[in-house]
């Protein structure tokens, strides 16, 4: 049984192909303005990696910001549901997830089967999202993927008082002009962002074990700041946290096929 999951977000597109409940290929690329084109390109990458063609895929589930525009999927599901399913498949002890995407942040409590019991999300403001980090990395003139390592080099405890991206960017530029070190500013940014996300997570009563998913979960400095803000440990999945939504979508595709074959 060969199935796939495709997750098209605002910043990246991800695809996972599974055969008999095992991952055989995955791919990630920077999304372009067309969700349908992004989905097709990332799926083609995964198919090439697996040595398959689209006709070999028995069922595909789409998820993410652009899920309704993917023209080759059989079913669409919410990002929260897919991230929950992927996290529990990775780590059965997980009972909560925190997912930070390009344009939103989400938190959910889940049961032992990966079903969502309660959730909350922030999609009204860029603070607490991947876009916030992207803008701040540009202001600091460093690659966004280096922000986590910079945080670990910090020596001074600074604070960023502004939640708004525009005002926070101005504050960061002011700190740079005053001569503060970039690692110290990066740590302050992570602390501010973690506070915003932790407030969201606490509002729904997250419980351990907590899985940190999404591409931003690769940022070690933010992960540490978020764990401190929650006063709870975060669990890291064995698979790429950035493809966790696509993995959950593929698992849902497997479930549909299994139910069809047993009917």
SETOR-96580 format. One line per field, with one value per atom (N, C-alpha, C, O): residue number from 1; residue in one letter; x, y, z. Coordinates in steps of 0.2 Angstrom, whole numbers, plus 2048, in hexadecimal, padded with zeros to 3 digits. Layout:
BEGIN
k	(NUM_...)
r	(A_...)
c1	(X_...)
c2	(Y_...)
c3	(Z_...)
% end
This chain:
BEGIN
k	(1_1_1_1_2_2_2_2_3_3_3_3_4_4_4_4_5_5_5_5_6_6_6_6_7_7_7_7_8_8_8_8_9_9_9_9_10_10_10_10_11_11_11_11_12_12_12_12_13_13_13_13_14_14_14_14_15_15_15_15_16_16_16_16_17_17_17_17_18_18_18_18_19_19_19_19_20_20_20_20_21_21_21_21_22_22_22_22_23_23_23_23_24_24_24_24_25_25_25_25_26_26_26_26_27_27_27_27_28_28_28_28_29_29_29_29_30_30_30_30_31_31_31_31_32_32_32_32_33_33_33_33_34_34_34_34_35_35_35_35_36_36_36_36_37_37_37_37_38_38_38_38_39_39_39_39_40_40_40_40_41_41_41_41_42_42_42_42_43_43_43_43_44_44_44_44_45_45_45_45_46_46_46_46_47_47_47_47_48_48_48_48_49_49_49_49_50_50_50_50_51_51_51_51_52_52_52_52_53_53_53_53_54_54_54_54_55_55_55_55_56_56_56_56_57_57_57_57_58_58_58_58_59_59_59_59_60_60_60_60_61_61_61_61_62_62_62_62_63_63_63_63_64_64_64_64_65_65_65_65_66_66_66_66_67_67_67_67_68_68_68_68_69_69_69_69_70_70_70_70_71_71_71_71_72_72_72_72_73_73_73_73_74_74_74_74_75_75_75_75_76_76_76_76_77_77_77_77_78_78_78_78_79_79_79_79_80_80_80_80_81_81_81_81_82_82_82_82_83_83_83_83_84_84_84_84_85_85_85_85_86_86_86_86_87_87_87_87_88_88_88_88_89_89_89_89_90_90_90_90_91_91_91_91_92_92_92_92_93_93_93_93_94_94_94_94_95_95_95_95_96_96_96_96_97_97_97_97_98_98_98_98_99_99_99_99_100_100_100_100_101_101_101_101_102_102_102_102_103_103_103_103_104_104_104_104_105_105_105_105_106_106_106_106_107_107_107_107_108_108_108_108_109_109_109_109_110_110_110_110_111_111_111_111_112_112_112_112_113_113_113_113_114_114_114_114_115_115_115_115_116_116_116_116_117_117_117_117_118_118_118_118_119_119_119_119_120_120_120_120_121_121_121_121_122_122_122_122_123_123_123_123_124_124_124_124_125_125_125_125_126_126_126_126_127_127_127_127_128_128_128_128_129_129_129_129_130_130_130_130_131_131_131_131_132_132_132_132_133_133_133_133_134_134_134_134_135_135_135_135_136_136_136_136_137_137_137_137_138_138_138_138_139_139_139_139_140_140_140_140_141_141_141_141_142_142_142_142_143_143_143_143_144_144_144_144_145_145_145_145_146_146_146_146_147_147_147_147_148_148_148_148_149_149_149_149_150_150_150_150_151_151_151_151_152_152_152_152_153_153_153_153_154_154_154_154_155_155_155_155_156_156_156_156_157_157_157_157_158_158_158_158_159_159_159_159_160_160_160_160_161_161_161_161_162_162_162_162_163_163_163_163_164_164_164_164_165_165_165_165_166_166_166_166_167_167_167_167_168_168_168_168_169_169_169_169_170_170_170_170_171_171_171_171_172_172_172_172_173_173_173_173_174_174_174_174_175_175_175_175_176_176_176_176_177_177_177_177_178_178_178_178_179_179_179_179_180_180_180_180_181_181_181_181_182_182_182_182_183_183_183_183_184_184_184_184_185_185_185_185_186_186_186_186_187_187_187_187_188_188_188_188_189_189_189_189_190_190_190_190_191_191_191_191_192_192_192_192_193_193_193_193_194_194_194_194_195_195_195_195_196_196_196_196_197_197_197_197_198_198_198_198_199_199_199_199_200_200_200_200_201_201_201_201_202_202_202_202_203_203_203_203_204_204_204_204_205_205_205_205_206_206_206_206_207_207_207_207_208_208_208_208_209_209_209_209_210_210_210_210_211_211_211_211_212_212_212_212_213_213_213_213_214_214_214_214_215_215_215_215_216_216_216_216_217_217_217_217_218_218_218_218_219_219_219_219_220_220_220_220_221_221_221_221_222_222_222_222_223_223_223_223_224_224_224_224_225_225_225_225_226_226_226_226_227_227_227_227_228_228_228_228_229_229_229_229_230_230_230_230_231_231_231_231_232_232_232_232_233_233_233_233_234_234_234_234_235_235_235_235_236_236_236_236_237_237_237_237_238_238_238_238_239_239_239_239_240_240_240_240_241_241_241_241_242_242_242_242_243_243_243_243_244_244_244_244_245_245_245_245_246_246_246_246_247_247_247_247_248_248_248_248_249_249_249_249_250_250_250_250_251_251_251_251_252_252_252_252_253_253_253_253_254_254_254_254_255_255_255_255_256_256_256_256_257_257_257_257_258_258_258_258_259_259_259_259_260_260_260_260_261_261_261_261_262_262_262_262_263_263_263_263)
r	(X_X_X_X_X_X_X_X_X_X_X_X_X_X_X_X_X_X_X_X_X_X_X_X_X_X_X_X_X_X_X_X_X_X_X_X_X_X_X_X_X_X_X_X_X_X_X_X_X_X_X_X_X_X_X_X_X_X_X_X_X_X_X_X_X_X_X_X_X_X_X_X_X_X_X_X_X_X_X_X_X_X_X_X_X_X_X_X_X_X_X_X_X_X_X_X_X_X_X_X_X_X_X_X_X_X_X_X_X_X_X_X_X_X_X_X_X_X_X_X_X_X_X_X_X_X_X_X_X_X_X_X_X_X_X_X_X_X_X_X_X_X_X_X_X_X_X_X_X_X_X_X_X_X_X_X_X_X_X_X_X_X_X_X_X_X_X_X_X_X_X_X_X_X_X_X_X_X_X_X_X_X_X_X_X_X_X_X_X_X_X_X_X_X_X_X_X_X_X_X_X_X_X_X_X_X_X_X_X_X_X_X_X_X_X_X_X_X_X_X_X_X_X_X_X_X_X_X_X_X_X_X_X_X_X_X_X_X_X_X_X_X_X_X_X_X_X_X_X_X_X_X_X_X_X_X_X_X_X_X_X_X_X_X_X_X_X_X_X_X_X_X_X_X_X_X_X_X_X_X_X_X_X_X_X_X_X_X_X_X_X_X_X_X_X_X_X_X_X_X_X_X_X_X_X_X_X_X_X_X_X_X_X_X_X_X_X_X_X_X_X_X_X_X_X_X_X_X_X_X_X_X_X_X_X_X_X_X_X_X_X_X_X_X_X_X_X_X_X_X_X_X_X_X_X_X_X_X_X_X_X_X_X_X_X_X_X_X_X_X_X_X_X_X_X_X_X_X_X_X_X_X_X_X_X_X_X_X_X_X_X_X_X_X_X_X_X_X_X_X_X_X_X_X_X_X_X_X_X_X_X_X_X_X_X_X_X_X_X_X_X_X_X_X_X_X_X_X_X_X_X_X_X_X_X_X_X_X_X_X_X_X_X_X_X_X_X_X_X_X_X_X_X_X_X_X_X_X_X_X_X_X_X_X_X_X_X_X_X_X_X_X_X_X_X_X_X_X_X_X_X_X_X_X_X_X_X_X_X_X_X_X_X_X_X_X_X_X_X_X_X_X_X_X_X_X_X_X_X_X_X_X_X_X_X_X_X_X_X_X_X_X_X_X_X_X_X_X_X_X_X_X_X_X_X_X_X_X_X_X_X_X_X_X_X_X_X_X_X_X_X_X_X_X_X_X_X_X_X_X_X_X_X_X_X_X_X_X_X_X_X_X_X_X_X_X_X_X_X_X_X_X_X_X_X_X_X_X_X_X_X_X_X_X_X_X_X_X_X_X_X_X_X_X_X_X_X_X_X_X_X_X_X_X_X_X_X_X_X_X_X_X_X_X_X_X_X_X_X_X_X_X_X_X_X_X_X_X_X_X_X_X_X_X_X_X_X_X_X_X_X_X_X_X_X_X_X_X_X_X_X_X_X_X_X_X_X_X_X_X_X_X_X_X_X_X_X_X_X_X_X_X_X_X_X_X_X_X_X_X_X_X_X_X_X_X_X_X_X_X_X_X_X_X_X_X_X_X_X_X_X_X_X_X_X_X_X_X_X_X_X_X_X_X_X_X_X_X_X_X_X_X_X_X_X_X_X_X_X_X_X_X_X_X_X_X_X_X_X_X_X_X_X_X_X_X_X_X_X_X_X_X_X_X_X_X_X_X_X_X_X_X_X_X_X_X_X_X_X_X_X_X_X_X_X_X_X_X_X_X_X_X_X_X_X_X_X_X_X_X_X_X_X_X_X_X_X_X_X_X_X_X_X_X_X_X_X_X_X_X_X_X_X_X_X_X_X_X_X_X_X_X_X_X_X_X_X_X_X_X_X_X_X_X_X_X_X_X_X_X_X_X_X_X_X_X_X_X_X_X_X_X_X_X_X_X_X_X_X_X_X_X_X_X_X_X_X_X_X_X_X_X_X_X_X_X_X_X_X_X_X_X_X_X_X_X_X_X_X_X_X_X_X_X_X_X_X_X_X_X_X_X_X_X_X_X_X_X_X_X_X_X_X_X_X_X_X_X_X_X_X_X_X_X_X_X_X_X_X_X_X_X_X_X_X_X_X_X_X_X_X_X_X_X_X_X_X_X_X_X_X_X_X_X_X_X_X_X_X_X_X_X_X_X_X_X_X_X_X_X_X_X_X_X_X_X_X_X_X_X_X_X_X_X_X_X_X_X_X_X_X_X_X_X_X_X_X_X_X_X_X_X_X_X_X_X_X_X_X_X_X_X_X_X_X_X_X_X_X_X_X_X_X_X_X_X_X_X_X_X_X_X_X_X_X_X_X_X_X_X_X_X)
c1	(804_800_804_808_804_808_804_7FF_805_801_805_80B_802_806_803_7FC_806_804_807_80D_804_807_804_7FE_809_808_80A_810_806_808_807_801_80C_80B_80D_80D_80D_80E_815_817_81A_821_824_829_822_825_81F_81A_821_81D_821_827_81D_820_81C_816_81F_81C_81F_825_81B_81E_81A_814_81E_81B_81C_822_817_818_816_811_819_817_817_81B_811_80F_811_814_80F_810_817_819_81C_823_824_822_828_82A_82F_834_82E_833_835_83A_832_835_832_82C_835_833_837_83C_833_836_834_82E_838_836_839_83E_835_837_834_82E_837_834_82E_82E_828_822_822_825_81F_81E_817_813_815_80F_809_803_80A_805_805_80A_800_800_800_803_7FC_7FB_802_804_806_80C_811_815_811_816_814_819_80E_80C_80F_812_80E_810_818_81A_81B_822_825_82A_823_825_823_827_81D_81B_820_822_821_826_82D_830_82F_836_835_83A_830_82F_82E_831_82B_82A_830_832_834_83B_83F_843_83F_843_841_845_83B_838_838_837_83A_83A_833_832_82E_827_824_827_81F_81B_814_812_811_80B_805_802_805_801_802_7FD_808_809_806_805_804_801_7FA_7F6_7F8_7F1_7EC_7E6_7EF_7EA_7EF_7F4_7ED_7F1_7EC_7E6_7EF_7EB_7EF_7F5_7EC_7EF_7ED_7E8_7F2_7F1_7F5_7F8_7F4_7F8_7F3_7EE_7F7_7F4_7F1_7EB_7F4_7F2_7EE_7EE_7EC_7E9_7E3_7E3_7DF_7D9_7DB_7D7_7E1_7E3_7E7_7EA_7E8_7EC_7E8_7E3_7E9_7E4_7E5_7E1_7EA_7EB_7EA_7EB_7E7_7E6_7DF_7DB_7DE_7D8_7D3_7CD_7D7_7D4_7D8_7DE_7D5_7D8_7D7_7D1_7DC_7DB_7DE_7E3_7DC_7DF_7E6_7E8_7EA_7F1_7F2_7F6_7ED_7EE_7ED_7F0_7E8_7E6_7EC_7EE_7EF_7F5_7FB_7FE_7FD_802_801_806_7FB_7FA_7FB_7FE_7F9_7F9_801_803_804_80B_80F_814_80E_812_811_815_80A_809_80C_80E_80C_80F_817_81A_81A_821_822_827_81E_81F_818_815_816_80F_80E_808_813_812_80F_80D_810_80E_807_802_805_7FE_7FD_7F7_802_801_806_80B_804_809_809_804_80F_80F_812_818_80F_811_812_80D_818_819_81A_81F_815_816_818_81A_818_81A_816_819_80F_80B_806_802_807_803_807_80C_804_806_800_7FB_801_7FC_7FE_803_7F9_7FA_7F4_7EE_7F5_7EF_7F1_7F6_7EB_7EC_7E9_7E4_7EC_7EA_7E9_7EC_7E5_7E5_7EA_7EE_7EA_7EF_7EF_7F3_7E9_7E9_7EA_7EA_7EC_7EE_7E8_7E8_7E2_7DC_7DD_7DE_7DB_7DB_7D5_7D0_7D7_7D2_7D0_7CB_7D6_7D5_7DA_7E0_7D9_7DF_7DE_7D8_7E3_7E3_7E8_7ED_7E7_7EC_7EC_7E7_7F1_7F2_7F4_7F9_7EF_7F0_7EF_7EE_7EE_7EC_7F2_7F2_7F8_7FE_804_804_809_80F_813_818_813_817_815_80F_81A_819_819_817_81B_81B_822_826_823_829_82A_830_825_826_82A_82E_828_82B_833_836_835_83C_83F_845_83C_83E_840_845_83B_83C_842_846_842_847_84E_853_84F_855_857_85D_853_855_857_85C_854_856_85D_861_85F_865_86A_870_868_86C_870_876_86C_86E_869_863_86C_867_862_865_85C_857_859_858_85C_85E_864_865_867_86D_86A_86E_864_862_862_864_861_861_868_869_86D_874_876_87A_874_876_874_877_86E_86B_86F_870_872_876_87D_880_87E_884_883_888_87D_87B_87E_87F_880_883_87F_880_87B_878_870_86E_86D_865_862_860_860_85C_855_853_850_849_847_849_842_83F_838_834_836_830_82A_824_82B_826_823_827_81D_81A_819_81A_817_816_81C_822_81C_822_825_82B_821_824_828_82D_825_828_82E_833_82D_833_839_83E_838_83D_841_847_83D_840_844_849_841_845_84B_851_84B_851_857_85C_855_859_85C_862_858_85B_860_865_85F_864_86A_870_86A_870_874_87A_870_874_877_87B_874_877_87D_880_87E_884_883_888_87D_87C_87D_87D_880_882_87C_877_87D_878_875_86F_87A_877_872_86D_874_870_869_864_869_862_85E_858_862_85E_85B_855_85E_85C_856_851_856_850_84A_845_84B_846_843_83C_847_844_840_83A_842_83F_838_833_838_831_82D_827_82F_82B_828_822_82C_82A_825_820_825_820_819_814_819_813_810_80A_814_812_810_80B_814_812_80B_808_80A_803_7FE_7F9_7FF_7FA_7F9_7F3_7FF_7FF_7FB_7F8_7FD_7FA_7F2_7EF_7F0_7E9_7E5_7DF_7E8_7E4_7E6_7E4_7EA_7EC_7F1_7EF_7F6_7FA_7FD_7FE_7FE_800_806_806_80B_810_80E_809_811_817_815_810_819_818_81D_823_81A_81E_81E_819_824_825_826_82B_822_822_822_821_823_824_82B_82F_82D_834_837_83D_833_836_839_83D_836_839_840_843_843_84A_84E_854_84B_84F_850_84B_856_857_857_854_858_858_850_84F_84C_845_842_83E_844_841_843_83F_849_84B_847_845_846_842_83B_838_838_831_831_82C_835_835_835_832_839_83A_834_831_831_82A_825_820_825_81F_821_81C_827_82A_828_827_829_828_82D_82F_82F_833_82F_829_833_830_834_83A_830_832_833_830_839_83B_83A_83C_836_835_83B_840_83A_840_840_846_83A_83A_83B_83A_83C_83C_836_831_837_831_82D_827_831_82E_829_825_82A_826_821_81D_820_81B_814_810_812_80B_80A_805_80F_80E_80E_80A_812_812_80B_808_808_801_7FC_7F8_7FD_7F8_7F9_7F4_7FF_801_7FE_7FB_7FE_7FB_7F4_7F1_7F1_7EA_7E8_7E3_7EC_7EB_7EB_7E7_7F0_7F1_7EA_7E8_7E8_7E2_7DC_7D8_7DB_7D5_7D6_7D1_7DC_7DD_7DC_7D9_7DE_7DD_7D6_7D4_7D2_7CB_7C7_7C3_7CA_7C7_7C8_7C3_7CE_7D0_7CC_7CC_7CB_7C8_7C0_7BD_7BD_7B6_7B3_7AD)
c2	(7FA_800_806_807_80A_810_816_817_81B_821_827_826_82D_833_838_838_83D_843_849_849_84E_854_85A_85B_85E_864_86A_86B_86E_875_87A_87C_87D_883_889_889_88E_895_896_89A_893_894_88D_88E_887_881_87C_87C_878_872_86C_86B_867_861_85B_85B_855_84F_849_849_844_83E_838_838_833_82D_827_826_823_81D_817_817_812_80B_806_805_804_7FF_802_7FF_808_80C_80E_80F_80E_810_816_815_81B_820_81E_81B_81F_81D_823_822_829_82F_835_835_83A_841_847_846_84C_852_858_859_85E_864_869_869_86E_874_87A_87A_880_886_887_886_889_88A_890_895_88F_895_898_895_89D_8A0_89C_89D_896_892_88B_887_88A_884_87E_879_87E_878_876_870_87B_87A_878_873_87B_879_871_86E_870_869_864_85F_866_861_860_85B_866_866_861_85D_862_85F_857_853_856_84F_84C_846_84F_84C_84B_846_84F_84E_847_843_846_840_83A_835_83B_835_833_82D_838_836_833_82E_835_832_82B_827_829_823_81E_818_821_81E_81C_816_820_81E_824_829_822_827_829_825_82E_830_82A_829_826_821_81B_817_81B_816_818_813_81E_820_81E_820_81A_818_81D_81E_822_827_82C_82B_832_838_83D_83E_83F_844_84A_84A_850_857_85A_859_85F_863_869_86A_86D_874_879_879_87F_885_885_888_881_881_87B_879_877_870_870_86B_875_875_876_876_878_87A_874_875_86F_869_865_862_864_861_85A_856_857_84F_84B_845_84E_84B_848_84A_842_83F_842_841_845_847_84D_84D_852_857_857_855_858_858_85E_861_860_866_864_85F_86A_869_866_862_869_867_85F_85C_85D_855_851_84C_854_850_850_84B_856_856_852_84F_852_84D_846_842_844_83D_83B_836_840_83E_83E_83A_842_842_83C_839_839_833_82D_829_82D_828_827_822_82D_82E_82C_828_82E_82E_82D_832_826_825_829_829_82B_82E_835_838_838_83F_840_83D_846_848_84F_851_852_859_85B_858_85F_862_869_86C_86C_873_873_871_876_877_87E_882_880_887_887_885_88A_88A_891_896_892_899_89F_8A4_89D_8A3_8A2_8A6_89C_89B_897_894_897_892_88E_891_888_884_87F_87D_87E_879_875_877_86F_86A_865_863_863_85D_857_858_851_84C_845_845_840_83A_835_837_82F_82A_828_825_829_827_82D_82D_833_839_83D_841_83C_840_846_846_84C_852_853_853_855_856_85D_85F_861_869_86C_869_872_875_87D_87F_880_887_889_886_88F_891_899_89C_89C_8A3_8A4_8A2_8A7_8A8_8AF_8B1_8B3_8BA_8BF_8C5_8BD_8C1_8BD_8B7_8C0_8BC_8BA_8B6_8BE_8BC_8B5_8B3_8B1_8AA_8A6_8A0_8A8_8A4_8A4_8A7_89F_89F_8A5_8A7_8A9_8AF_8B5_8B9_8B4_8B9_8B8_8BC_8B1_8B0_8B2_8B4_8B1_8B2_8BA_8BC_8BE_8C5_8C7_8CC_8C4_8C6_8C4_8C7_8BE_8BC_8C1_8C2_8C3_8C8_8CF_8D2_8D1_8D7_8D6_8DB_8D0_8CE_8CD_8CC_8CC_8CA_8C3_8C2_8BE_8B8_8B3_8B4_8AD_8A8_8A5_8A4_8A4_8A2_89C_89B_897_891_891_88C_897_898_89B_89B_89D_8A0_89C_89F_896_891_891_891_890_88F_896_896_89B_8A2_8A3_8A5_8A1_8A1_89D_8A0_898_894_897_896_89D_8A0_8A7_8AA_8A8_8AE_8AE_8A9_8B4_8B5_8BA_8BA_8BF_8C4_8C3_8C0_8C4_8C3_8C9_8CD_8CA_8CF_8CE_8C8_8D3_8D2_8D6_8DB_8D3_8D6_8D8_8D3_8DE_8E0_8E0_8E0_8E1_8E1_8DB_8D7_8D9_8D3_8D4_8CF_8DA_8DB_8DA_8DD_8D7_8D6_8DC_8DD_8E1_8E7_8EB_8ED_8EC_8EF_8EB_8EE_8E4_8E0_8E1_8E1_8E1_8E2_8E8_8E9_8EE_8F4_8F4_8F7_8F0_8EF_8EC_8ED_8E6_8E2_8E7_8E7_8EB_8EF_8F4_8F6_8F7_8FB_8F8_8FB_8F2_8EE_8ED_8ED_8EB_8EA_8F1_8F1_8F6_8FD_8FF_903_8FC_8FE_8FA_8FB_8F5_8F1_8EA_8E7_8E8_8E2_8DC_8DD_8D7_8D1_8CD_8CD_8CB_8C7_8C1_8C0_8BD_8B7_8B9_8B6_8BE_8C1_8C3_8C2_8C6_8C9_8C3_8C2_8BE_8B8_8B4_8B2_8B4_8B0_8B4_8B1_8BB_8BF_8BE_8BE_8BD_8BC_8B6_8B5_8B0_8AA_8AA_8A7_8AD_8AE_8B1_8AF_8B7_8BA_8B6_8B6_8B3_8AE_8A8_8A7_8A5_8A0_8A2_89E_8A8_8AA_8AA_8A9_8AD_8AD_8A6_8A5_8A2_89B_897_893_898_895_897_893_89D_8A0_89C_89A_89B_897_890_88E_88D_886_885_881_88A_88A_88B_888_88F_890_88A_88A_885_87F_879_873_87B_876_870_86A_872_86C_868_86A_861_85C_859_858_857_853_84B_849_848_84B_850_84F_855_85A_859_859_858_858_85F_862_861_867_866_862_868_866_86C_872_86B_871_872_870_876_878_87C_87B_880_884_880_882_87A_875_873_871_875_873_879_878_87E_884_882_882_880_87E_883_882_889_88F_890_891_890_891_88B_88C_885_87F_880_87F_882_883_888_888_88E_894_892_894_88E_88B_887_887_882_87D_881_880_886_88B_88E_88F_891_895_891_893_88A_886_882_87F_882_87E_877_873_875_86E_86C_870_865_863_862_861_863_862_85C_85A_858_852_853_857_850_851_84A_845_84B_845_842_845_83B_838_83A_83A_83B_83E_845_849_848_84F_853_851_857_85B_85F_860_861_865_861_864_85B_856_853_84F_855_851_852_84D_857_858_854_851_853_84F_848_844_846_83F_83D_838_842_841_840_83C_844_843_83C_839_83A_833_82E_829_82F_82A_82A_824_82F_82F_82C_829_82D_829_822_81E_820_819_816_810_81A_818_817_812_81C_81B_815_811_814_80E_807_802_807_801_800_7FA_805_804_802_7FE_805_803_7FB_7F8_7F9_7F2_7ED_7E7_7F0_7EB_7EB_7E7_7F0_7F0_7EA_7EA)
c3	(800_800_800_805_7FB_7FA_7FA_7F6_7FF_800_801_802_801_801_805_805_808_80B_809_808_807_805_809_80A_80C_810_80D_80C_80B_807_80C_80D_80F_814_810_80A_814_811_80F_80B_812_811_80D_809_80F_80C_80A_80D_806_804_806_805_808_80B_808_807_806_804_808_809_809_80C_809_808_807_804_808_80B_80A_80E_80A_806_80C_809_80F_813_810_816_81C_821_81D_824_825_82B_820_821_81C_816_81E_81A_815_817_80E_809_806_802_807_803_807_809_807_809_806_804_805_802_805_807_804_807_802_7FF_800_7FC_7FE_801_7FC_7FD_7F9_7F3_7FC_7F8_7F3_7F5_7EE_7E9_7EA_7EE_7E7_7E8_7E6_7E8_7E2_7E0_7E4_7E3_7E9_7ED_7E9_7EA_7E3_7DF_7DC_7DB_7D9_7D6_7DC_7DA_7E1_7E7_7E9_7EA_7E9_7EB_7E5_7E7_7DF_7DA_7DA_7D9_7DB_7DB_7E1_7E0_7E6_7EC_7EC_7EE_7E9_7E8_7E3_7E4_7DE_7D8_7DB_7DA_7E0_7E3_7E7_7E7_7EB_7EF_7EB_7EC_7E5_7E1_7DE_7DD_7DC_7D9_7DE_7DC_7E4_7E9_7EB_7EC_7EA_7EB_7E5_7E5_7DF_7D9_7D7_7D4_7D8_7D6_7D2_7D0_7CF_7CB_7CF_7D3_7CD_7D0_7D0_7D5_7CB_7CA_7CF_7D0_7D2_7D7_7DE_7E3_7DF_7E5_7E6_7E1_7EB_7EB_7EE_7EC_7F3_7F6_7F9_7FB_7F8_7FA_7FE_7FC_804_808_808_809_807_807_80E_811_810_816_815_810_81A_81A_817_815_817_815_80E_80D_809_803_801_7FB_806_804_7FF_7FB_7FF_7FB_7F4_7EF_7F2_7EC_7E9_7E3_7EC_7E9_7E5_7E8_7DF_7DA_7DA_7D6_7DD_7DC_7E2_7E2_7E8_7EE_7EE_7EA_7F2_7F2_7F8_7F8_7FD_803_806_805_809_80D_814_816_819_820_823_820_829_82C_82E_82F_82F_831_838_839_83C_843_844_847_840_841_83E_840_838_835_83A_83A_83D_841_847_84A_84A_850_84E_851_848_846_845_847_842_840_847_847_84C_852_856_859_856_85A_857_85A_850_84C_84E_84F_84F_850_858_859_85C_863_867_868_868_86B_871_873_875_87C_87B_880_875_874_875_873_879_87B_879_87A_877_874_86F_86E_86A_865_865_866_863_861_85B_85A_856_84F_84D_84E_84B_849_842_83F_83E_837_834_839_82E_82B_82D_82E_82D_82F_835_836_838_83E_843_842_849_84E_851_852_852_854_85A_85B_85F_864_865_864_867_867_86D_86E_870_875_871_86D_871_86D_872_877_86F_873_870_86C_873_871_86A_867_866_85F_85B_855_85E_859_858_853_85B_85A_85E_863_85B_85E_863_861_869_86E_86F_870_86F_86F_86C_86C_869_865_865_867_864_863_85E_85D_85B_856_855_857_853_852_84B_848_847_840_83E_839_844_843_843_841_846_847_845_847_842_840_846_845_84B_851_854_854_855_857_851_852_84B_845_842_844_83D_839_836_835_833_830_835_832_83B_840_840_840_840_840_83A_83A_834_82E_82D_82B_830_82F_834_832_83A_83F_83C_83E_839_836_831_831_82D_828_82B_829_831_834_837_837_839_83C_837_838_830_82B_82C_82B_82E_82F_82C_82C_82A_827_82D_832_82B_830_834_83A_830_832_837_83B_838_83C_843_848_843_849_850_855_84F_855_858_85E_853_856_859_85D_856_859_860_864_861_868_86D_872_86B_86F_871_876_86D_86F_873_874_875_878_87F_883_881_888_88C_892_889_88C_88C_886_891_891_88F_894_889_887_886_887_885_884_87E_87D_87B_875_878_879_878_87B_876_879_870_86B_868_866_868_865_85E_85A_85B_854_850_852_84B_847_844_845_842_840_845_844_84B_851_853_856_854_856_851_854_84B_846_847_847_849_84A_851_851_855_85C_85B_85E_857_855_852_854_84D_849_84E_84E_853_858_85C_85E_85E_863_85F_862_858_854_854_855_853_852_859_859_85E_865_867_86C_862_863_867_869_868_86B_867_860_869_865_862_865_85C_859_85C_85D_85F_863_869_86A_86C_872_86F_872_869_866_864_865_861_85F_865_864_86A_870_873_875_873_875_870_873_86A_865_867_866_868_869_870_870_875_87B_87A_87D_876_875_871_872_86C_868_86C_86B_870_874_879_87A_87C_880_87D_880_877_873_872_873_86F_86E_874_874_87A_880_883_885_882_884_880_883_87A_876_878_879_879_87C_882_884_887_88E_88E_892_889_888_887_888_884_883_887_887_88C_891_88E_890_88B_888_88E_893_88C_891_88E_888_892_890_88E_891_889_885_880_87D_87F_87A_874_875_86E_868_865_864_863_85F_858_856_854_84D_848_84B_842_83D_83C_840_837_835_83B_83C_83E_843_849_84D_84A_84F_84F_853_849_848_84B_84C_84D_851_858_85C_85A_861_866_86B_864_869_86A_870_865_866_86A_86F_869_86D_874_878_875_87C_880_885_87C_87F_880_885_87C_87C_882_886_883_889_88F_894_88F_895_897_89C_891_892_895_898_892_894_89B_89E_89D_8A3_8A2_8A6_89B_89A_894_891_894_88F_888_888_883_87C_879_87A_876_873_86B_868_869_862_85E_860_858_855_851_850_850_84C_845_842_842_83B_83B_840_835_834_837_834_83C_83E_839_839_834_82E_82A_827_829_825_829_827_830_834_832_832_82F_82C_826_826_822_81C_81E_81B_823_826_828_827_82C_82F_82A_82A_824_81F_81B_819_81B_818_81C_81A_823_827_827_827_826_825_81E_81E_819_813_814_811_818_819_81D_81B_821_825_820_821_81C_817_813_812_810_80C_810_80D_816_81A_81B_81B_81D_81E_817_818_812_80B_80A_808_80C_80A_80F_80D_815_81A_81A_81D_816_815_811_810)
% end
